[in-house]
Amino acid sequence: MQVSRIYRTNQTFIQLRPNKLILILLLQLSLLWLTACAPQIITEQSEVSILPIADNPRLPDVIKSLISQSDKQYLNNDFMGALATLERAVRINPRYAEVWSRMAQVYLKQGKVEQARQHAKRSNSVIKDNIQLREFNNGIITPDSSNIQKEPLH
Amino acid sequence: MTKQKSKARKKASKKKVVKKSKGKFRFLFNKYSLLGLSVFVLLFSSYLVYLNIQITDKMSGRIWSLPSHVYARPLELYQGKNLTTTQLISELKQIEYILVQNRPTKPGQYRILNEAHFEIISKNFTYWDGEQKSQGIRLSIYNNKISVLHMLYSDETLPLFRMEPAKIAGIYPSTKEERQLIKLDEVPDDLVLALLAVEDRRFYDHWGIDPKSIIRAMLANVMAGGTVQGGSTLTQQLVKNLFLSPERTLTRKINEALMALLLEINYDKTVILETYINEVYLGQNGAQQIHGFELASQYYFANSLRKIRRDQMALLVGLVKGPSWYEPRKHPVRAKSRRDQVLKLMHERGALSLAQLNKYKLLDLGLAKKPRFSANRYPALIDLVKRQLKQDYNEDDLKSSGLKVFTSIDPLIQSQAEASVKRVITRLEKNNTRAENLQTSLIVASSQQGEIQAMVSDRKPDFPGFNRSLDAVRQIGSLIKPAIYLTALQQPEKYTLASRLDDTPLHIKTSKDKLWSPQNYDKKFSGDILLFDALNKSRNVPTVRLGLDIGLSDISDTLHNLGVSRDIPAYPSMTLGAFSLSPYDVANMYQTFAANGFNVPLKVIREVLNKDGQPLKRYPLESEKTIDEKSVYLVNHVLHQVTQTGTAKSLADSFPQSLAGKTGTTDDLRDSWFAGFSDNQLAVAWIGRDDNASTGLTGSSGALRLWSDLFSHLNVDGLQMHQPAGINKVWIDAESGGLSNKNCLGAVELPFIQGTEPTEKAECKSAGFIEQIKRLFN
């Protein structure tokens, strides 16, 4: 009991009251829970928020790999890097609406609403039959409060 | 006795006088000498302070002017990419990779197997988004496409690989100095040892000047009857190079010694040594001076200082004594002898064993092929790069901050553009007696992203003269017409592609008593003509009528929405392109057609890094929808017809791919234009004369041929006309514009904005069997 009431920090012994000890134990337990569950939460959030465009079977591997790279950059808050990577995809083939739409999303995240709108329009101009993507782009082009406030990737 | 005494007295009195006068003189001497000495000390110390300021200013600021370097686009490799083996080999040569016979083992090497399989080991390279480590890849090319892309030593497929970009130009300070900085801890110990053994053995023992070395050198020189040895320390040499002129005067020598002392007082030996290693002059590549051991190592051995052999280090150290005299490519025997001297000294200092010394002495110099780095091969493009950079950086920074400028320039396309210019201009002058002293401009850009890929501004592409692509402002003739028809079609309630236009004589009063009577190119009038056909056949008179009807200011607005930034004059003849634009302006304008109404300002720079590889600025892709996509679609439909049945129909025979474009010719055949695009590329060609005399060429017989020659050598993706929602295609009678069907004679299928289709039916004469078969296949 005496041992449990002693906490060691930097070779200094500090006497702790039992209620503080309980508090610390609770904190540790909550940290443990977060460590175990947080990655799952983050992954779930990402999977929900990122549009399922990288899974589109029509996209060639090269475009998918660049979208995947830009998603990582986006999630690391490297928005400039994400845009640069998406531009590489556009250079390889500018006809994939998913790439333009992704660029619109990154601009939106940066708060550059006009650039986001223009890139969403660009995406619409090459969409063939992806209704979901068109609706998403339209949400950026003619925003109502729910669309602009919405953060599509998070 | 008395006499003797008086003599002695006289002597004594004389001595007294002398003593007295000497004492007085000493007093004066002391007084002035002290004053003089004080003044001297004051002046000397002020001078020392002045020299010290010079040293600390330079050493604490930017010591060297580092030229900025311009890079081409990196080649992206991926499965399915259009790429021929010739193009890949050309690219690898551009980035100075070495072809080897066996499996490549070092970065920068490649091997070709069976003319279609490549094994490549890339070099490390720092891009805007970070460093890409060296990697081995193998790829196969089949039917002019990359069919396989794998890691070199495994079967793991790579979705994408980015080859490092070629360094295509430098932006130099007036001194034309070129160097690559290296830190002292990255310099091999053996090189430092050899350098000190040869140039300054007591470097770590002296204070900038070394009296022992000076005496030894003086003795050696006296014995030899001339200058055979220098007594300068490394510090003195550095002072001479950094601060003083090369003249051999006593004053300069004194300054050199004083500044060397001051440098040693102010700075650590390691700083002095590192600065020396980066400063020393080691050769000349054309106009560029090679400074520093790192760049010299790359220049002579195509390898970093960290990776060269010790005998190669010895050669570099030997060059310090006389880079021209020992220039190894010009004087290999002399250079080898000097290298062996240095190797011997390295052996004496314990850096080499006797066996190693003997082994290295047997080796040849190990020189690489002379690199072409720094040469400005693309003067027009680099001029454009500089102009765009100057919007963000001042001239001094560009020439001295060591910026790394990444561009969209595509060396493969550029070399094709240059070849096309040479080929076609020569052919045109040979086949047309009126065509002589022709000049040209050819601009190529990616049609959807507006990135400049190639630009030629002179019939001699590498001639760094007048940049016609940017500065030759010439009348554009019929290139204006798509803008006029676009303006009209933006009023769908009034104009459709099937609207009837009046093609009869027209007289316009322009000023007092002056009449302007525009003519068609064939000097004939067709009566009535449908709007699409007037553009397809580039008829002048109906265009003028249409332009005047919709209003000159609306046309001017459309031109600005298309990306033209110059002022457009508002007089009737502007409807026939009687105003001037540069080829670059025209490319901007047609890019908006190519991108279906999205104006993407042309740009050539992608990113800029500082000398340490840190990102400074990115130039993102900008895109703004300035024109309604439906009306652009209608115009593009006709621009495609121009390449099938109109003024550029020769393209239909040469290209299976779908293309779009417009010819332009000005009065007296002074200017010949063609602007056209495919799905992935846009190009504008202009041919004219600098004295504005007639070329004898129309748009079709001149610029179109240049454009066509270029496109026949590019990887052209056919135009994908993505039909926007709200567009209907309808068969109409090409004569009357009434509704028809595909089985009727003279019927054409035209797109209409929904609700604007013709309602009246035209008389249907059945198309012949052959015509129907043709339509079936179309």
Chai-1 contact restraints between the chains, C-beta under 6 A:
chainA,res_idxA,chainB,res_idxB,connection_type,confidence,min_distance_angstrom,max_distance_angstrom,comment,restraint_id
A,D61,B,P159,contact,1.0,0.0,6.0,A-B,restraint_1
A,V62,B,Y78,contact,1.0,0.0,6.0,A-B,restraint_2
A,V62,B,P159,contact,1.0,0.0,6.0,A-B,restraint_3
A,V62,B,L160,contact,1.0,0.0,6.0,A-B,restraint_4
A,S65,B,P159,contact,1.0,0.0,6.0,A-B,restraint_5
A,S65,B,L160,contact,1.0,0.0,6.0,A-B,restraint_6
A,G81,B,D129,contact,1.0,0.0,6.0,A-B,restraint_7
A,A84,B,D129,contact,1.0,0.0,6.0,A-B,restraint_8
A,E87,B,L621,contact,1.0,0.0,6.0,A-B,restraint_9
A,P94,B,Q448,contact,1.0,0.0,6.0,A-B,restraint_10
A,Q118,B,S623,contact,1.0,0.0,6.0,A-B,restraint_11
A,Q118,B,E624,contact,1.0,0.0,6.0,A-B,restraint_12
A,K121,B,K625,contact,1.0,0.0,6.0,A-B,restraint_13
A,R122,B,F598,contact,1.0,0.0,6.0,A-B,restraint_14
A,R122,B,S623,contact,1.0,0.0,6.0,A-B,restraint_15
A,S125,B,N596,contact,1.0,0.0,6.0,A-B,restraint_16
A,S125,B,E629,contact,1.0,0.0,6.0,A-B,restraint_17
